[in-house]
Amino acid sequence: MNQRFSSYFGNLRGKRAAVIGIGVSNTPLIRLLLSHGCLVTACDRKSRAELGELGDELAALGARLSLGAGYLDGLECDVLFRTPGLRPDVPALLAARENGTVVTSEMEAFMAVCPCPVIGVTGSDGKTTTTTMIGELLRRGGYRVHLGGNIGKPLLAKAAEMEPSDYAVLELSSFQLMTMRQSPHIAVVTNVTPNHLDVHTSMSEYVRAKQNIFMNQLPGDRLVLNGDNPVTAGFVPAPGVEAVFFSRAGRPEAAFYFDGTAICQAGGGAPVEIVRRDEVGVPGLHNIENLMAAFAATDGLVSKTLWRETARSFQGVEHRIEFVRTLDGVRYYNDSIASSPTRTIAGLHAFDQKVILIAGGYDKKIPFDALAVEIPKNVKTLILTGATAEKIKTAVLNARTEGEAAPPILEYGGLEEAVRAARAAAVPGDIVMLSPACASFDRFRDFAERGRTFKNFVMELE
């Protein structure tokens, strides 16, 4: 049994614990706290009717439910677990701190009890793929791996049975990192570009949240950074922490770099070629970056041979330039995870031809200027839907581009109509890609639901 786990929850026995958010990560936490003798208040904006059977189950287990518009009113507890989607400076949480409540989160608790080395990945783009690649490399290298954080299943309950020889590989969002007081042994920052400015008060706050992944690292830890990104290239690790840079632009100071043909590793002697671009199993130069980040994170843990084999066989993650089907000579791709303009730009650059692009969604207050410049060069027909449709259209029509006119722009009320419009616009040899450049919350629970819905619509085409 993990002694850190036993001690942590043993100290909570009999104490009042509030859990904010009855969702994917916190529902197992609520059950765990109840099983260890805590007096739990489960808080959520949803009504009892909206919670349905889950609310009945938690109440039967002994949880007190605080639901609806006033779900944060009158919080009196010894420890409070914040959901990542709730800012840590809302009045209710500030008041709880002033009253002596310890405010933490499921992920912070996991970091405190995890008995094995932790590899954490954050960034504006590429963190899901990079996290998955790292987990795959370690599994193939013979390690027992626990994949979690912002992807997969919550890991806190599993920590009881983890061993020191295991590895925990975590995708960490800026919301999870805002209050993190412990850093992974190996921290990876894929890049930092404007994102989530609908929640963060400024770009500076967003950058500080990302920096939190390495601010508490200790001597002997490792920090992997994108040497091409202006923000991450300027990050400075703590004393004694090894900084490892990767570069798609072939920067000579980078430990891992792309020379235009292959990924190479620099060293004391001549550079070593690891894998050629034409061997890599997933498309796009952005995946060259993701591979280099994964190699840098696992350097010394797995062999170069395994790097090469995995790069050749890895087929990517669901919802990231995911091939759906070919119909009448037209290929359809699901890139629903592209919830920012930079992600969509990377998706467009993955193909050597113009695509029919379906975009639009929830407005995260990110400008579309950079995407608008890329669309005439990379998009044959632009199909817009969702809350940001007009904003994207305006950016494209106002973009200053040389030699390329804006493509035809079509607008539709829903995703199904957009898919059918793409089908009508496509001819054999075309590519249709859903790559929204926006979050999904205007119409879907998350990007995964949006991606599955898109795939269902595509499979229903005749």
Sequence and secondary structure as in RCSB ss.txt:
>XXXX:A:sequence
MNQRFSSYFGNLRGKRAAVIGIGVSNTPLIRLLLSHGCLVTACDRKSRAELGELGDELAALGARLSLGAGYLDGL
ECDVLFRTPGLRPDVPALLAARENGTVVTSEMEAFMAVCPCPVIGVTGSDGKTTTTTMIGELLRRGGYRVHLGGN
IGKPLLAKAAEMEPSDYAVLELSSFQLMTMRQSPHIAVVTNVTPNHLDVHTSMSEYVRAKQNIFMNQLPGDRLVL
NGDNPVTAGFVPAPGVEAVFFSRAGRPEAAFYFDGTAICQAGGGAPVEIVRRDEVGVPGLHNIENLMAAFAATDG
LVSKTLWRETARSFQGVEHRIEFVRTLDGVRYYNDSIASSPTRTIAGLHAFDQKVILIAGGYDKKIPFDALAVEI
PKNVKTLILTGATAEKIKTAVLNARTEGEAAPPILEYGGLEEAVRAARAAAVPGDIVMLSPACASFDRFRDFAER
GRTFKNFVMELE
>XXXX:A:secstr
  HHHHHHHHHHTT EEEEE  STTHHHHHHHHHHTT EEEEEESS HHHHTHHHHHHHHHT EEEESTTTTTT 
  SEEE  TTS TTSHHHHHHHHTT EEE HHHHHHHH  S EEEEE SSSHHHHHHHHHHHHHHTT  EEEEES
SSS  TGGGGG  TT EEEEE  HHHHTT  S  SEEEE    S  TTTSSSHHHHHHHHHTTTTT  TT EEEE
ETTSTTGGG    TT EEEEEETT  TT SEEE SSEEEE  SSS EEEEEGGG SS SHHHHHHHHHHHHHHBT
TB HHHHHHHHHH    TTSSEEEEEETTEEEEE TT  SHHHHHHHHHTSSS EEEEE  B  S   HHHHHHH
HHHEEEEEE STTHHHHHHHHHH   SS     EEE SSHHHHHHHHHHH  TT EEEE  SSBSTTTSSSHHHH
HHHHHHHHHH  
